[in-house]
Amino acid sequence: MADKVPTAWISVIPLELIEQRIFVIRGRKVMLDVDLAKLYQVPTKAYNQAVKRNLDRLPDDFIFQLSSEEAQVLRSQRVPVDKARET
């Protein structure tokens, strides 16, 4: 039987906030490291370090490297999380 997670640890994230951060690139659904780090409530640098340390535990298709052109397009289209909440 699985251990129960204390209620205080459970943080409900509205589905809409997650869906807004999913992009389809090259036919694959992806999320940016900055958004995943925010979901896990850790700095992006710490998130990326944890991913690098645990590569052998992650699925082969977990990491998706954007081209510089793709990154630029996303930067120009993306609304920062704090700004999106204000509207």
C-alpha positions in Angstrom: 0.0 0.0 0.0 1.3 3.4 -1.0 2.2 5.9 1.7 -0.3 8.7 2.1 1.0 12.2 1.3 0.3 14.7 4.1 -2.4 17.1 3.1 -0.1 20.1 3.8 2.2 18.9 1.0 -0.5 18.8 -1.6 -0.6 22.0 -3.7 -3.4 22.2 -6.3 -2.4 23.8 -9.5 -5.2 24.8 -11.8 -5.2 22.8 -14.9 -5.5 26.0 -17.0 -2.1 27.2 -15.7 -0.4 24.0 -16.7 -2.2 23.9 -20.1 -1.0 27.5 -20.9 2.6 26.4 -20.5 2.4 23.4 -22.8 3.7 24.1 -26.3 3.7 21.9 -29.4 7.1 22.0 -31.1 8.0 19.7 -33.9 4.8 17.7 -33.2 5.7 17.1 -29.5 4.1 18.6 -26.4 6.8 20.3 -24.3 7.1 22.5 -21.3 10.0 24.8 -20.7 12.4 24.2 -17.8 11.5 27.6 -16.3 7.8 26.6 -16.1 8.5 23.1 -14.7 10.8 24.7 -12.0 8.0 27.0 -11.0 5.6 24.1 -10.7 8.0 22.3 -8.5 8.7 25.6 -6.6 12.5 25.5 -7.2 14.9 27.8 -9.0 15.4 26.9 -12.7 19.1 26.3 -12.1 18.3 23.7 -9.3 15.7 22.0 -11.5 18.2 21.7 -14.4 20.9 20.4 -12.1 18.5 17.7 -10.7 17.6 16.7 -14.3 21.3 16.3 -15.2 22.0 14.3 -12.0 19.1 11.9 -12.7 19.3 11.4 -16.5 19.4 7.6 -16.1 16.1 7.7 -14.2 14.3 9.8 -16.9 12.6 8.6 -20.0 14.6 9.0 -23.2 12.2 11.6 -24.6 12.1 13.7 -21.4 14.7 16.3 -22.5 13.9 18.4 -25.6 16.5 20.9 -26.8 15.1 23.9 -28.6 16.9 25.4 -31.6 17.9 29.1 -31.2 15.1 30.1 -33.6 12.5 28.1 -31.7 13.7 29.7 -28.4 13.4 33.2 -29.9 9.9 32.5 -31.1 8.8 31.3 -27.7 10.4 34.3 -26.0 8.5 36.7 -28.2 5.1 34.9 -27.7 5.4 34.0 -24.1 3.7 36.1 -21.3 5.6 35.9 -18.0 3.6 34.0 -15.3 3.3 37.0 -13.0 2.0 39.2 -15.9 -0.5 36.6 -17.0 -2.0 36.6 -13.5 -2.5 40.4 -13.5 -4.8 40.2 -16.6 
